[in-house]
Amino acid sequence: MAFKLKPPYKIDNTPVYYVKEEDGVLGRAQLCGSITINDKVRDPKQIKEIIKHESQHVKDIKNGLLWYDDKNVYYRTSKNKPFKKYSKKYSKTSPWEKKAYKNEK
């Protein structure tokens, strides 16, 4: 009988890239599963917060809860519910953002 050993540590191999971004954008979760961070951000504490925040979005994308295109964001609270469509102009109170801001802390 075979069994699997799990390591006592967590491995996160999400690629993180530093790119030029428009003003006001600190980071983005890409549909491919990577994270991009504004190359002007230098504070290690802020970078860590951005990665935590965007990691929640990457997790939601991988789990089929979050999706976006050029015009809209699509979000659902569970896989058995339909997507709700939101305009790209969203705020901290958007449901997927609330979840990500909570993950930062």
C-alpha positions in Angstrom: 0.0 0.0 0.0 1.4 3.4 -1.0 1.2 6.6 1.0 2.2 10.2 0.5 4.3 12.2 2.8 3.4 15.8 3.1 6.1 18.3 3.9 5.8 20.3 7.2 6.1 23.5 5.2 4.0 25.3 2.6 5.4 25.8 -0.9 4.1 28.7 -3.0 5.6 28.7 -6.4 3.4 31.6 -7.8 5.6 33.6 -10.2 5.9 37.3 -9.3 7.1 39.8 -11.8 7.9 43.5 -11.5 6.4 45.6 -14.4 5.6 49.2 -15.3 2.1 49.9 -14.2 -0.2 52.9 -14.5 -0.4 55.2 -11.5 -2.5 53.8 -8.7 -2.0 50.2 -9.6 0.2 48.3 -7.1 -0.3 44.8 -8.3 -2.4 42.5 -10.5 -3.4 38.8 -10.5 -3.0 37.4 -14.0 -5.3 34.8 -15.4 -2.3 32.6 -16.0 -1.7 32.3 -12.3 1.2 34.9 -11.9 1.3 38.1 -10.0 2.7 41.4 -11.3 3.8 44.2 -9.0 4.4 47.8 -9.9 8.2 48.2 -10.4 8.0 51.5 -8.4 7.1 49.8 -5.2 10.2 49.3 -3.1 9.0 48.8 0.5 9.4 45.1 1.4 6.4 45.3 3.8 4.2 46.7 1.1 5.4 44.1 -1.4 4.5 41.4 1.0 1.0 42.8 1.5 0.5 43.1 -2.3 1.6 39.5 -2.8 -0.8 38.3 -0.1 -3.7 40.3 -1.6 -3.1 39.2 -5.2 -2.5 35.6 -4.0 -6.1 35.5 -2.9 -7.2 36.6 -6.4 -5.0 33.9 -8.0 -6.5 31.3 -5.7 -10.0 32.5 -6.6 -9.1 32.3 -10.3 -7.7 28.8 -9.9 -10.8 27.7 -8.0 -13.2 29.0 -10.7 -14.6 31.9 -8.6 -13.1 34.9 -10.3 -12.5 35.8 -14.0 -12.1 39.0 -15.9 -11.8 40.3 -19.5 -11.1 43.7 -20.9 -14.5 45.1 -19.9 -15.8 43.2 -16.9 -15.0 41.2 -13.8 -17.0 38.0 -13.2 -17.3 36.7 -9.6 -19.3 34.0 -7.8 -19.2 32.9 -4.2 -19.2 29.2 -5.0 -18.8 26.9 -8.0 -22.5 25.9 -8.0 -23.7 29.5 -8.3 -23.7 31.6 -11.5 -21.2 34.3 -12.2 -22.2 37.9 -11.5 -20.9 40.5 -13.9 -19.3 43.7 -12.6 -17.8 46.6 -14.5 -14.0 47.0 -14.4 -14.6 50.1 -12.2 -14.8 48.5 -8.8 -13.8 49.4 -5.3 -12.6 47.9 -2.0 -16.2 47.0 -1.3 -16.5 44.6 -4.2 -17.0 41.1 -2.9 -13.7 39.7 -4.4 -11.8 42.7 -3.1 -13.2 42.4 0.4 -12.0 38.8 0.5 -8.5 39.8 -0.7 -8.1 42.7 1.7 -9.1 40.4 4.6 -6.3 38.0 3.4 -3.7 40.8 3.7 -3.9 40.9 7.4 
